[in-house]
Amino acid sequence: MNSFRHRLLGPPLLVLLTAVAGCSAADGGASAAVPSPDAKVVSLCEDLDEAVPSKVDGQSRKDPEPASKLTAGWGNPLIILRCGVTRPPKMVDPKVAEGGDADAVAGGVNGVDWLMEKQDDGSYRFTTANREAYIEVTVPEGRDSSSVLIDLAPAVKKAIPEGIAL
C-alpha cells in the first residue's frame, strides 16, 4: 500500500514543489542592468566591489541578478548599486536639472558628491559626481538614503579616485 500512495502522490507533489520553487526564485530575486564601461572603469568597479561593506543601512548584502562585479545589492526591497553607468543627462544639461526632481546633495556625503533624482515609484537614485567612474545607487522608498550614502562613502573614496569620468 505504501508504494501505491507514493505513486499516487508522486507526480502531483512534484508538480506542486516545482511550481513553488519557481515562484520563490522569481519573487525573491531582483535584477539590475549591468553597465558596460571601458576597461579602466571596469577595473575601478572591481575594486569597489571588493571595498563595499557587507551591510548597508543595516541590511545584508544580496546581489541582484545577473551576478556581476559591476552591481551589488542589500536588503529587501533591494538597495542597488551599479558601477560604471553613463553620466546622467541631468549632469550634462543644467536646463534638465531645473525640472525640480534633481538636486545635488549639498556638500556631498562624507566626501562623496552625489546627484539625487526622485523616481516615479518613490525611490531615489543617486549618482556620484567628481569621480573617475559614475556609480548609481537606487534606494527604495522608505529606506534612509542618508544612512545608505554614509555606509557607502568609505568604499567609494577608497576605490574610485576623484576626477572627471568620461
N, C-alpha and C positions, 0 to 999 in steps of 0.2 A: 504494500500500500504506500509506503514511503516513496518508492520510485514513481508511482502514478502521480502523487502530489507534486513531486519535483518536475515531472514532465508537464503537468498542467500549469504550474505557476512559473516555470522557467521562462518561456518566451514573453509573456506579458510583463513579468518582473524585469526582464532585460530591457524591454522597450521603455518601461517607466524609468528605470535607472539611467538609460541613455538620454531620455528627454530631460530629466532633472539635471544631469551633468552638463548637457548642452546649454540649458538655461543659465546655470550657475556661471559657466565660463563667459557667456555673452553678457550677463548682467553685471558681473563683478569686475570686468576689465574695462579700463578706459584706454582710449587711443589718442595718439598725438602725431601729427605730421612731422616727419623727420626732416630737418633742414638739409640743404646740400651746399655747404660753403666750400671755399677753396681749401687746399691742403694746410695752409698756415693756420686758418681758423679752426679746422678740424683738430689740429694738434693742441691749440689753446682749449678747445672744448673738451678734449680728452683729459687735459689737466684739471679742468673744472669738475668733470665727472668724479675724479678721484678726491677732490677737495670738498665737495658739498657734504653737509652734515647728514648723519643717519636719521635725524629728526628735524623737522621744520614745523614751527607753530605747535610743538608738542606731538606732531603726527609722525609715524614711522614711514620710512621710505618704501614706496611701492611704485615701481616704474611703469609707465604706460606701454602699450603695445604699439608698434613693433619695438622690440628691445633695441636700444641704441645708446652709445656713449654721448650722443648729442641731446638726449632727453632724460629727464628724471621726474619723479613724482612722489608726493607724500600725501597720506590720509585718504579719506573717503567722505565727500567727493574730493577728487584729486586736485592738489596744487600741482601744476605742471610747469616745468622749466624746459625751455628749448633753447639750445645754444647754437649760434651760427645763423640766426634768422636774418632776413634782409632788413634794411633800415626802414622803419615805419614812415609812411607818407607824411605824417604829422611832424616828423623831424626835418623833412625836406622842404616843405612849403608852409611857411608861417600862417598863410591865409587858411589852410586846412585846420591848423591848430586853434584858430579862433572860433571854431564850431562850438565850443563850450563844453565838450566832453573829454578834452585832453588838457592836462596841466603837468608842468614839470614839478616834481616833488621838491619843494623849496630846500635848497642846500643839499639835497640828496639824503641818503640814509646811511649813516656810519661810513662816509667816504665814498659812496657809490651813488652816482646821479641816475635818476630814472625818469622816463616819460610815463605818465599814468593815463590810461584810457578806460573809461567805464564802458562795459559791453551791454548789449541789449538784454542779456539774460541776468543782469545784476552783478556779474563778476567784474573783476578789474584785471586789465592786462598792463603789466609794467615792462618797459624795455629799457635796458641800460643805455646810457649816453656817455660819451667821452671815454670809451673803452675800445680796444682793438678788435673786439668781436661784439656783436649785438646779442644780448641774452634777453629772452622774453619769459616772463613769469606770469601765469594766469592764476589768480586767486579767486576761488569760488565765493559766491555771495554768502555772507555770514561768517567768513573767516577774518581774522585780524591781519590785514595787509601789512601793517607796520611790523608786527612780530615776524611775519614771513621774510620781509626785506632785511630786518635786523639779523635774522638767523642766516641768511644767505650772503650778507655783505663780506664776512671774512674770506669765504671761498672765492667770491668774485674778485676781491682785491688781490688774493694770492695767485690766482690762475690767469686772470685777464688783465694785462697791463693797461695803464691809461694811454689814451691816444685816440685816433680817429679811425673807425672801421670803414673800410671801403665798400 
